[in-house]
Amino acid sequence: MLFLNQQVDYFPKLEDRQSDFYRFGALVAEQAPNTFFGGAIDKEQLALADVGSCGPGNTLHFQAETYRAMIEAAMAQGLGEAVAQKAAKKTELQAKLPSAQHPSDSTPTAVPSATQPSSELRSAPCKFAELVVTEIIEPDLQYSPESGCTTDCLKIVQSTTTAFENYFYQAHRSKTQVEPPRFTPMMIDLETVGDFTEWIYSRPATYRHQFQKSERAGYAFDRVNLKNHTADVYDINTSKDVRSGGAIRSTLTKSIEELGGLPTRMLEPATPKCERHWRQVFGVFATDEHHRQGDLVVGRRLIAYLSVVRFGEFATFAQIMGHADHLSEGVVNFVAQKFFELATQESWGRASGLRYLMYGGAQNGGEGLYNFKRRSGMNPYIVSVPFQPGYSA
């Protein structure tokens, strides 16, 4: 990631916060892996542009040579070497595509479907969309006992062999895996999510408006322990017979008793013991100070929830649900996007090497679910898991 500084030398309204602007990039670079800060340019060396656009004699815009100087500073810090390493890895991975199907830098290329014979990595067909895959990734499961990983981390890492057998190419199956996985993973690269407000405004208008409905309704987003809200969870799960992914599964028809019964005391949400391997649940709440779960006053009503599991470099949505009465207010969009925002800010997210967020495959469910994933910013990927510490057949 290249972090360019916003120079405010010619914008007096921000003069009292100038030092904050000029330190921010360095602080981000310290916390976020592979981030390179171009530094601040001395006022005398700034090449001005659009003078007067921010008031008489003021501007926040500069000529190309100003930003070139920042880029050169970042290159000296190691940006050039990092780009070269990434390019080499990308070339190595793309070499696994059939030779006639290598995507260029400017033109996305459809990966051949399963009907085309090839021993190379490829995507399964999708009946309602032409999948365009421009990248193959080999995720780092980030398992390292020397860095604090526990037996719980190992269980999560080892579960990839079964949890993703229909989604990923896996090293231990490479000799027998001729056909592509049934489902093509849908993922978002967190490196593409910068400023969250700008990100939201980059989404399709209809999707963005749904998110904004939840904001205007005053809904809150927070980590949640579902055992505090079993009655609400039951209401959410059973509020519709059919979802965009099809008829609801039997696991979503469990009674309140099967979900653990009504709570008798408030329990804290789970917090990651290891930032690289964890399970967390996040919820959307409507304020209701008298709202109860049985005899326990919880003070707010759960109307959507998202369960996420992290497997090192990537995390997956294990479950995302919204109450039918609130779907028109965009609560599912809201819980997904607010999690994206949190994952770019928290120490257990991008700062600790979380790169990709996955929500099932392109072929899961119907066209509506696929379009939701695309509007959320997710794209189809081919994922190949190499042998590494903790990973086994």
KACOR-V225032 format. One record per helix or strand. SS is the DSSP state (alpha for helix, beta for strand). FROM is the first residue (numbers start at 1). LEN is the number of residues. Records with the same first field share a line. If there is no record, write none. Layout:
SS = FROM-LEN  FROM-LEN
This chain:
beta = 2-2  36-2  48-2  61-2  136-2  169-2  185-5  220-4  242-2  246-2  274-1  277-11  292-2  296-2  300-12  314-9  356-6  379-2  382-4
alpha = 12-20  43-3  64-31  99-3  145-3  151-8  160-4  171-3  190-3  196-7  205-12  226-12  250-4  324-6  331-13  350-3  367-9
